[in-house]
Structure formats: structure tokens, C-alpha cells
Amino acid sequence: MNTVKLVPCDEFFLREEPIGKMIKLSGEDYLNRIERLIGKMRENSLDYIVIYGDREHFMNMEYVSGFDPRFEEALSIIDWNGNVNLLTGPEGKGYACKIEYPVSVTLYPNFGLQGQPRDQMKELPEIFAAVGITAASRVGVVGYKYLTDKQGVVLRDRFDIPGYILEDLKSIACDVQNYTDLFTGLPDGLRMSIMSAKEIAVIDYMNANVSNVFLRLFKGMKAGITELELSGVPAYMHPANVHPMICFGEKSSEIGLKSPEDVALNTGDIASICYSQRYSLTCRSGIAAHDKSDCKNGLEQEFEKFYAEYYRAVAAWYGAVRIGAETGHIYDMVHKIVGEEYYGLLLNPGHNISSDEWSNSSFSKGSTIKLHNGSHLQCDIIACGSNPVKKAICEDGIILADEKLREDLQKEYPEIYAKIQKRRQMMRDVLGIDVSEDVLPMSNLCGVYWPFMLDKSRIFAVS
């Protein structure tokens, strides 16, 4: 059994990463994704895929286009010949030029803001018919998520898109079913696998941004500072997939998901910092103290059993994830360490991440799903308890890559490959975690945990 100890924090973990040139996907990259989608359409005898998107639920639409509705709703209709029709509101119509491949754009004013003109609007059934959808068409609807029964079987007749869209679609096509799992189903949904070195480079860029902002926030923590004051740290202006969270003290920490308020940090409080952008998230929760003597409300007595054991579970997770690992086994391994009620685990111990923060998770009890090449995962073991209130979080992202994908990354993006190699080696040498060669840590902070958040000089490690 590994033991947990405090060790000196290597300067590597406290340095901001150099941010290189932003890497973006091209029209060709998105067309390759559409080709993969068409293959799945043909496997399921689907004539059309209708993808719904809005400000919060854009991820599946963006995956095949780079387009995300910013103020409105939108529909992307794709036939099995690869023709793409985009229905947008007035603002989205202009923003559609972001798509770097041929696409037909149709204005549907009801997707726009209330009070805008509607007098020239065509109704949805007319638009669907003009695209080619008929009563004989088999249509797969892609919303934000698919629903299942207790056994995990997808319910094709249950939908999470607005009812008026579904009603108008069903007025034209007789066979309309939910096929969101083509994108986010496990293990082989389109968005559940990173397919290229370029995608890894895009994700690495965003993760470096996030870890740098986290470090600025973390280094700014001091007694007396308020959540709002700390939130003023400069940040990269990329779209977020989770609201920024800074929580000081018991009340804020119990609420958990709230945004910063005028709450001051007191020495000995529990505290959390969470910052995120698309494809990435870094979160830490611990004690705002320099050592046990600063702790209050009995937290000093929780150090070994709660915080050290928590980190032992985090280290076990990182040591276990690799291509071919069974997710149910990893779930059992984590719960063997911190599964009792005392630790208050809230969610599955890990999940897939994409342009949304939680795209799916197979890290559940009894799961026989095996981790595959291209899995983009987030260590997400959240422990929380009461009497006294306590919380431990050490959350970051990784990608699993086989030898071929790693070779592609080394050839196409040698600087990023070298960074990742260094991160993995630091996890082994300093943190004591035997990380598989399959694991590509997406930031310098993977597995790095400061239980005493006002002491930047000491971190947990296992031996």
C-alpha cells in the first residue's frame, strides 16, 4: 500500500507554461469528422442527422463545424452525402462564416432574440421539406444528451431538444429517433476519441492557458483577500466550459458551484479555486493554511485520514489509467480507498472531457468498458464531508495515446511532445506516481496537490 507524505514542491509545478501560437482546426479537419459521422449514419440506416445547438448545448454542433450559437439557437442538418444545412437566427447567420467548408445557411428568425422581425420567416416544416426530408426519411436527432433506462439502453424515443422543433420535424418525417449517442456514447461515440496529433495540440494549448491562470489565482491567495478580489487576476479570453469558481470558507464551499462574492479568506478556512476553458479544467480544494497549526474547527485532525487518503486515491487513479484498463476496476480501486460515507464522493471518479467539461463517464460500479486510444479524460475525484466541513479536489485532464499517436505528435508537434514527456517524468520522479507511457498529461499540474494552500513549498507525493 502506498503511503502519502509531504515533499518539497519542485519549481517546475509553480512556473507558468510558455504559450505558443494558437492552433485551430481547419475546414478539412471538420470535413474528416463529418465523414466519420456519415459512416455511422450508414451503419444505422439514417438519411439525415439533425443537430440542435444553443448557448449552453453547442458541443455536438461545434464538433462537426466549429460553429457554436452564441446568443441564439441553431440546427445543423447533415445528409448522408455530406451536404450541410445550417439554420440560424439573425446574429448566427453572420457568425456562420466561421465555418471553413461549404455550407448552406438558412435564416430562421424564431431562433433570434424576442422582438426581432418575423414577417419574412419560413416555418420549420417548409425548411425541412426544402432540405429534402420526407415522410420516408429516417432522421437521427442529436441534442445535448441521450437518455437511457436503468440497464443503460438508449431510449430512442426520448429527446432533450425544444418540443416545437421536434413536433415540426415529426410533421414531415415519420421515423425520428434520438441518436445523440453517435457523438457521446461510450466507448465509440465520435467525440469520445481524439483522432490526431493536431487535436492533441489544440487541447494542450487550452490546458496551458488554464493552468497558468490557475497558478496566478493560487499564488494570489492570502489571508484577507476576498473571492472577488482574487477573481480579478488577468485571464485568457477564450470561451469557458465551466463558470469560474472561487470559494472561501464553509458556507461558500458547501454551495460549491457559486461564482465569486465579497467573502474574505481567513487563515484555516477550507478553500477552492476552479478555472476552465473548452477542453480543459483545473480545480483544487484544500485548507487555507501553512501547516496543521493554522487549521481550525478540528481540520488538523482530518489531515491524515481525509486529505492524505484522498491523495492516495488520486495517485492510484493516475497510476491505473491506460489503454485497455477496465473502468469498473478503477472505480472499485478508488472506492476501496475513499469509498466510505466519510469521504462523501459526489460523482464518478473520472470522466471524458471535450469542449464541454463532462461529456460522458464510464467510471462507474460494474462497468466493463475499457479505456481506448484517444480517450480524453479528467481526474475528477471530489471528496467532501461534514463535522467539520472539508473538501478535497485535485482535478486535471489527460489523453491516452498509443505508440502511433505519440509518434505522430512527436513528428508534427515536437515541442508539445517534449513538454508532455517532461510532465510525465515529473509525475514519476517527484509525485511518485508510476504513470503509463499511454498517459499524456495535459498540463504541468496533473496530480499536483497542495493540501495546505497557503504553503506553496510543499505538495503531496506517494512512496
Secondary structure per residue as TSV (DSSP state, phi and psi in degrees):
chain	resnum	aa	ss	phi	psi
A	1	M	-	360.0	128.5
A	2	N	-	-66.8	144.7
A	3	T	-	-107.5	151.5
A	4	V	E	-107.7	136.1
A	5	K	E	-142.3	160.7
A	6	L	E	-86.4	132.2
A	7	V	E	-130.6	161.1
A	8	P	E	-60.0	138.8
A	9	C	-	-81.7	117.1
A	10	D	-	-63.9	142.2
A	11	E	G	-58.0	-25.6
A	12	F	G	-53.0	-39.6
A	13	F	G	-77.2	-13.2
A	14	L	G	-105.7	-2.7
A	15	R	S	-88.8	136.8
A	16	E	-	-70.3	143.2
A	17	E	-	-80.4	141.1
A	18	P	-	-62.3	135.2
A	19	I	-	-101.8	115.7
A	20	G	-	-84.7	-162.1
A	21	K	-	-68.0	136.9
A	22	M	-	-64.3	131.5
A	23	I	-	-104.3	129.3
A	24	K	-	-124.7	150.9
A	25	L	-	-76.3	148.9
A	26	S	-	-100.1	171.7
A	27	G	H	-56.5	-38.4
A	28	E	H	-63.2	-39.3
A	29	D	H	-60.9	-43.2
A	30	Y	H	-69.0	-36.8
A	31	L	H	-64.9	-34.5
A	32	N	H	-62.7	-37.8
A	33	R	H	-66.3	-38.8
A	34	I	H	-64.6	-37.4
A	35	E	H	-60.1	-41.4
A	36	R	H	-65.1	-39.4
A	37	L	H	-62.3	-43.0
A	38	I	H	-61.2	-39.0
A	39	G	H	-58.2	-41.9
A	40	K	H	-70.5	-34.2
A	41	M	H	-61.1	-43.9
A	42	R	H	-68.8	-36.5
A	43	E	H	-60.9	-31.4
A	44	N	T	-104.7	11.4
A	45	S	T	54.0	43.9
A	46	L	-	-99.7	134.3
A	47	D	S	-85.6	-34.5
A	48	Y	E	-139.7	147.6
A	49	I	E	-114.9	128.1
A	50	V	E	-113.7	113.0
A	51	I	E	-104.2	124.5
A	52	Y	E	-93.6	142.3
A	53	G	E	-144.7	148.0
A	54	D	-	-146.4	-170.6
A	55	R	S	-58.3	-34.5
A	56	E	S	-99.1	-21.6
A	57	H	S	-126.2	62.7
A	58	F	-	-105.1	-7.8
A	59	M	H	-63.5	-40.4
A	60	N	H	-71.0	-36.6
A	61	M	H	-65.9	-45.3
A	62	E	H	-63.8	-32.2
A	63	Y	H	-60.2	-34.1
A	64	V	T	-103.7	7.1
A	65	S	T	-146.9	-26.0
A	66	G	S	81.4	-0.9
A	67	F	-	-96.7	130.0
A	68	D	-	-130.8	121.4
A	69	P	-	-60.1	127.0
A	70	R	S	-99.8	-33.8
A	71	F	S	-125.5	-6.6
A	72	E	S	-131.5	-166.8
A	73	E	-	-109.3	168.1
A	74	A	E	-158.3	158.7
A	75	L	E	-128.8	136.4
A	76	S	E	-113.8	122.3
A	77	I	E	-112.8	120.5
A	78	I	E	-122.4	127.1
A	79	D	E	-96.7	172.8
A	80	W	T	-81.8	7.5
A	81	N	T	-96.8	-1.9
A	82	G	-	92.0	6.0
A	83	N	-	-73.0	135.4
A	84	V	E	-118.9	125.8
A	85	N	E	-118.1	129.0
A	86	L	E	-114.2	125.2
A	87	L	E	-103.3	123.7
A	88	T	E	-135.7	168.0
A	89	G	-	-83.0	-176.9
A	90	P	H	-59.4	-43.0
A	91	E	H	-72.7	-37.7
A	92	G	H	-66.1	-27.3
A	93	K	H	-63.8	-41.2
A	94	G	H	-70.4	-37.4
A	95	Y	H	-70.0	-17.8
A	96	A	G	-63.9	-16.4
A	97	C	G	-65.2	-10.6
A	98	K	G	-63.2	-25.9
A	99	I	-	-73.2	125.3
A	100	E	-	-100.5	34.3
A	101	Y	S	-147.7	164.9
A	102	P	-	-62.0	130.1
A	103	V	-	-149.9	140.0
A	104	S	E	-89.0	128.0
A	105	V	E	-112.2	126.5
A	106	T	E	-117.9	129.7
A	107	L	E	-79.4	126.6
A	108	Y	-	-125.4	94.6
A	109	P	G	-55.9	-27.3
A	110	N	G	-65.0	-15.6
A	111	F	G	-78.6	-10.7
A	112	G	S	-86.5	-176.5
A	113	L	-	-66.4	150.1
A	114	Q	T	-63.5	142.9
A	115	G	T	92.1	-10.3
A	116	Q	S	-76.5	154.6
A	117	P	-	-58.5	140.7
A	118	R	-	-124.3	3.0
A	119	D	T	-66.5	-26.0
A	120	Q	T	-100.8	16.7
A	121	M	-	-79.2	135.5
A	122	K	-	-87.9	145.0
A	123	E	-	-80.1	157.8
A	124	L	H	-58.6	-44.6
A	125	P	H	-56.3	-38.4
A	126	E	H	-65.1	-41.1
A	127	I	H	-66.6	-44.2
A	128	F	H	-60.1	-42.0
A	129	A	H	-65.3	-39.3
A	130	A	H	-65.4	-30.6
A	131	V	H	-70.3	-25.9
A	132	G	T	122.0	-1.2
A	133	I	-	-71.6	132.4
A	134	T	-	-130.2	179.5
A	135	A	T	-62.1	-27.4
A	136	A	T	-85.8	-5.9
A	137	S	-	-74.3	140.0
A	138	R	E	-97.4	117.3
A	139	V	E	-116.3	126.5
A	140	G	E	-100.2	122.4
A	141	V	E	-93.3	134.1
A	142	V	E	-118.1	112.3
A	143	G	-	-101.6	-136.5
A	144	Y	S	-93.1	-38.0
A	145	K	-	-148.9	157.3
A	146	Y	-	-99.7	153.8
A	147	L	-	-105.7	150.7
A	148	T	B	-131.2	166.6
A	149	D	-	-86.2	-174.3
A	150	K	T	-63.4	-24.3
A	151	Q	T	-89.8	0.6
A	152	G	-	86.9	9.8
A	153	V	-	-78.1	130.4
A	154	V	B	-64.7	132.3
A	155	L	-	-92.8	97.9
A	156	R	T	-66.0	-20.4
A	157	D	T	-98.1	11.4
A	158	R	-	-114.6	136.1
A	159	F	-	-132.4	155.7
A	160	D	-	-123.8	25.8
A	161	I	S	-101.8	162.8
A	162	P	-	-54.0	138.5
A	163	G	H	-60.6	-36.0
A	164	Y	H	-66.9	-33.5
A	165	I	H	-67.0	-44.8
A	166	L	H	-63.6	-43.0
A	167	E	H	-61.5	-44.6
A	168	D	H	-67.3	-34.6
A	169	L	H	-67.9	-41.8
A	170	K	H	-71.0	-18.4
A	171	S	T	-73.2	-16.4
A	172	I	T	-104.4	-48.5
A	173	A	-	-107.3	136.3
A	174	C	S	-82.9	-28.0
A	175	D	E	-111.0	95.0
A	176	V	E	-125.0	121.9
A	177	Q	E	-136.9	157.0
A	178	N	E	-80.3	119.2
A	179	Y	-	-125.4	34.4
A	180	T	T	-59.9	-27.2
A	181	D	H	-64.9	-16.0
A	182	L	H	-61.0	-26.5
A	183	F	H	-97.0	-45.2
A	184	T	H	-120.3	7.6
A	185	G	-	-70.7	148.2
A	186	L	T	-106.8	138.9
A	187	P	T	-97.1	-5.3
A	188	D	T	-116.9	22.3
A	189	G	-	-61.7	150.6
A	190	L	G	-54.2	-41.1
A	191	R	G	-85.7	1.6
A	192	M	G	-91.0	2.9
A	193	S	-	-137.7	131.1
A	194	I	-	-82.2	126.1
A	195	M	-	-104.3	-13.9
A	196	S	S	-146.3	161.2
A	197	A	H	-62.8	-33.8
A	198	K	H	-63.3	-41.1
A	199	E	H	-61.9	-39.6
A	200	I	H	-61.8	-41.7
A	201	A	H	-63.6	-40.5
A	202	V	H	-59.6	-46.4
A	203	I	H	-67.7	-40.1
A	204	D	H	-61.2	-41.1
A	205	Y	H	-59.7	-46.6
A	206	M	H	-67.6	-38.6
A	207	N	H	-66.7	-36.7
A	208	A	H	-63.3	-41.2
A	209	N	H	-56.6	-49.0
A	210	V	H	-65.3	-46.0
A	211	S	H	-64.2	-34.7
A	212	N	H	-65.6	-44.1
A	213	V	H	-63.6	-42.0
A	214	F	H	-57.4	-45.2
A	215	L	H	-61.7	-38.4
A	216	R	H	-63.4	-43.5
A	217	L	H	-63.4	-47.1
A	218	F	H	-61.8	-44.6
A	219	K	H	-68.7	-22.3
A	220	G	H	-82.7	-7.7
A	221	M	-	-66.6	128.8
A	222	K	-	-158.6	156.3
A	223	A	T	-59.2	133.4
A	224	G	T	97.9	-23.0
A	225	I	-	-71.4	145.2
A	226	T	B	-95.4	162.6
A	227	E	H	-55.8	-43.3
A	228	L	H	-66.0	-41.7
A	229	E	H	-62.6	-43.5
A	230	L	H	-66.2	-32.3
A	231	S	T	-69.8	-9.2
A	232	G	T	-79.9	2.2
A	233	V	S	-60.7	134.9
A	234	P	-	-57.7	142.3
A	235	A	-	-134.3	158.1
A	236	Y	-	-72.1	139.5
A	237	M	-	-93.9	56.5
A	238	H	-	-99.7	154.3
A	239	P	-	-61.0	139.2
A	240	A	-	-90.3	154.4
A	241	N	S	-109.6	-4.1
A	242	V	S	-144.4	141.4
A	243	H	-	-61.3	139.3
A	244	P	-	-59.9	141.3
A	245	M	E	-132.6	129.5
A	246	I	E	-132.9	120.3
A	247	C	E	-128.7	119.7
A	248	F	E	-115.0	129.2
A	249	G	H	87.2	171.3
A	250	E	H	-62.2	-47.5
A	251	K	H	-63.5	-48.8
A	252	S	H	-61.9	-40.9
A	253	S	H	-68.5	-34.0
A	254	E	H	-68.1	-35.1
A	255	I	H	-69.6	-42.0
A	256	G	-	78.3	-63.9
A	257	L	S	-88.0	3.5
A	258	K	-	-74.3	159.1
A	259	S	-	-84.6	164.6
A	260	P	-	-58.3	142.3
A	261	E	-	-132.5	-175.7
A	262	D	S	-84.1	62.2
A	263	V	-	-115.0	124.0
A	264	A	B	-84.7	149.8
A	265	L	-	-87.9	124.2
A	266	N	-	-106.5	141.6
A	267	T	T	-57.1	130.3
A	268	G	T	98.2	-10.5
A	269	D	-	-68.3	157.3
A	270	I	E	-81.3	151.7
A	271	A	E	-151.2	152.4
A	272	S	E	-140.0	144.7
A	273	I	E	-131.8	130.1
A	274	C	E	-137.9	126.4
A	275	Y	E	-135.4	143.6
A	276	S	E	-150.1	148.4
A	277	Q	E	-135.6	172.3
A	278	R	T	-54.8	138.3
A	279	Y	T	74.2	7.6
A	280	S	E	-158.4	151.4
A	281	L	E	-161.1	138.2
A	282	T	E	-128.5	129.9
A	283	C	E	-142.4	139.4
A	284	R	E	-137.1	141.0
A	285	S	E	-138.3	130.5
A	286	G	E	-160.4	-146.3
A	287	I	E	-111.8	129.3
A	288	A	S	-78.2	76.8
A	289	A	S	-147.6	163.2
A	290	H	S	-92.8	-29.9
A	291	D	S	-165.0	-173.8
A	292	K	G	-60.1	-31.5
A	293	S	G	-66.2	-21.7
A	294	D	G	-82.2	-17.8
A	295	C	-	-66.7	152.3
A	296	K	-	-134.8	171.9
A	297	N	T	58.9	24.5
A	298	G	T	84.4	8.4
A	299	L	G	-65.0	-26.4
A	300	E	G	-62.1	-27.3
A	301	Q	G	-79.5	-9.6
A	302	E	G	-95.3	-4.4
A	303	F	I	-60.0	-53.4
A	304	E	I	-72.3	-48.9
A	305	K	I	-73.3	-42.4
A	306	F	I	-88.0	-59.7
A	307	Y	I	-75.7	-43.4
A	308	A	I	-67.7	-42.5
A	309	E	H	-66.3	-36.4
A	310	Y	H	-56.9	-47.9
A	311	Y	H	-65.7	-32.6
A	312	R	H	-60.8	-37.4
A	313	A	H	-67.8	-40.9
A	314	V	H	-61.6	-45.8
A	315	A	H	-63.1	-38.5
A	316	A	H	-63.8	-39.8
A	317	W	H	-60.5	-51.0
A	318	Y	H	-63.0	-34.5
A	319	G	H	-74.0	-20.5
A	320	A	H	-96.0	-28.4
A	321	V	-	-70.6	130.4
A	322	R	-	-172.0	164.0
A	323	I	T	-61.3	128.4
A	324	G	T	95.4	-11.1
A	325	A	-	-69.4	138.5
A	326	E	B	-85.3	124.5
A	327	T	H	-67.3	-30.6
A	328	G	H	-64.7	-34.5
A	329	H	H	-66.3	-41.8
A	330	I	H	-65.5	-38.9
A	331	Y	H	-58.0	-48.4
A	332	D	H	-62.3	-40.2
A	333	M	H	-63.1	-44.5
A	334	V	H	-65.4	-44.1
A	335	H	H	-70.6	-22.9
A	336	K	H	-65.7	-28.7
A	337	I	H	-90.2	-47.6
A	338	V	H	-130.0	32.1
A	339	G	-	-86.9	-15.7
A	340	E	S	-70.5	161.3
A	341	E	G	-55.8	-31.0
A	342	Y	G	-52.3	-35.5
A	343	Y	G	-87.4	-16.8
A	344	G	-	56.2	45.0
A	345	L	-	-59.5	130.0
A	346	L	-	-91.3	-37.4
A	347	L	S	-133.4	174.9
A	348	N	-	-56.3	144.1
A	349	P	S	-80.1	66.8
A	350	G	-	127.1	153.8
A	351	H	E	-163.4	169.1
A	352	N	E	-80.3	144.2
A	353	I	-	-128.3	151.1
A	354	S	S	-151.0	-141.8
A	355	S	S	-69.3	-16.3
A	356	D	S	-104.2	157.1
A	357	E	S	-73.9	-29.8
A	358	W	-	-135.4	100.1
A	359	S	-	-92.0	-27.1
A	360	N	B	-179.8	171.8
A	361	S	-	-154.1	134.0
A	362	S	-	-110.2	5.1
A	363	F	-	-80.7	68.1
A	364	S	S	-128.1	162.3
A	365	K	T	-61.5	128.0
A	366	G	T	82.3	-0.4
A	367	S	-	-64.8	134.0
A	368	T	-	-104.6	5.7
A	369	I	-	-68.3	133.6
A	370	K	B	-102.5	140.5
A	371	L	-	-65.4	137.7
A	372	H	-	-119.8	167.0
A	373	N	T	-56.3	133.5
A	374	G	T	89.1	1.6
A	375	S	-	-63.6	127.2
A	376	H	E	-105.8	110.3
A	377	L	E	-123.4	157.7
A	378	Q	E	-128.4	126.7
A	379	C	E	-69.9	117.9
A	380	D	-	-140.7	66.3
A	381	I	-	-99.8	106.1
A	382	I	-	-105.4	114.1
A	383	A	E	-108.9	133.6
A	384	C	E	-148.5	148.0
A	385	G	E	-151.1	176.3
A	386	S	T	-127.3	171.9
A	387	N	T	52.7	60.8
A	388	P	T	-87.4	165.5
A	389	V	T	-63.7	131.5
A	390	K	E	-150.0	153.2
A	391	K	E	-151.9	140.3
A	392	A	E	-134.2	125.1
A	393	I	E	-141.1	135.5
A	394	C	E	-141.9	89.0
A	395	E	E	-121.1	123.4
A	396	D	E	-155.0	173.7
A	397	G	E	-113.1	154.3
A	398	I	E	-139.6	165.3
A	399	I	E	-127.1	139.1
A	400	L	E	-94.2	126.9
A	401	A	-	-135.7	132.4
A	402	D	-	-78.1	179.6
A	403	E	H	-59.8	-40.5
A	404	K	H	-63.4	-45.6
A	405	L	H	-67.0	-35.7
A	406	R	H	-67.7	-39.6
A	407	E	H	-63.7	-40.4
A	408	D	H	-61.6	-41.9
A	409	L	H	-64.8	-42.6
A	410	Q	H	-62.9	-39.1
A	411	K	H	-73.2	-43.5
A	412	E	H	-88.0	-31.5
A	413	Y	-	-137.9	69.5
A	414	P	H	-59.9	-35.0
A	415	E	H	-67.0	-40.9
A	416	I	H	-67.6	-41.6
A	417	Y	H	-58.3	-43.8
A	418	A	H	-64.3	-40.7
A	419	K	H	-58.9	-44.9
A	420	I	H	-65.8	-40.4
A	421	Q	H	-59.6	-42.6
A	422	K	H	-63.9	-42.9
A	423	R	H	-60.3	-45.4
A	424	R	H	-62.8	-41.7
A	425	Q	H	-65.8	-36.4
A	426	M	H	-67.4	-36.2
A	427	M	H	-62.4	-37.7
A	428	R	H	-72.7	-48.9
A	429	D	H	-76.2	-40.0
A	430	V	T	-97.1	-43.6
A	431	L	T	-86.6	-14.3
A	432	G	-	74.9	18.8
A	433	I	-	-98.4	123.3
A	434	D	-	-81.3	79.7
A	435	V	-	-78.5	134.6
A	436	S	-	-65.4	151.9
A	437	E	T	-60.5	-23.7
A	438	D	T	-65.2	-25.2
A	439	V	E	-84.0	123.0
A	440	L	E	-106.5	100.2
A	441	P	E	-65.1	130.8
A	442	M	S	-89.6	0.4
A	443	S	S	-156.1	169.2
A	444	N	T	-68.4	-12.4
A	445	L	T	-96.6	-0.3
A	446	C	T	-57.3	122.2
A	447	G	T	79.3	1.5
A	448	V	-	-89.4	123.9
A	449	Y	-	-136.5	123.1
A	450	W	-	-100.6	100.2
A	451	P	S	-65.5	-36.1
A	452	F	B	-98.8	102.3
A	453	M	T	-76.3	-10.7
A	454	L	T	-93.4	-4.8
A	455	D	-	-109.4	98.8
A	456	K	T	-79.0	-5.7
A	457	S	T	-91.0	-8.5
A	458	R	E	-132.3	137.8
A	459	I	E	-132.2	166.0
A	460	F	E	-80.8	149.5
A	461	A	E	-148.1	164.4
A	462	V	E	-116.1	153.8
A	463	S	-	-146.4	360.0
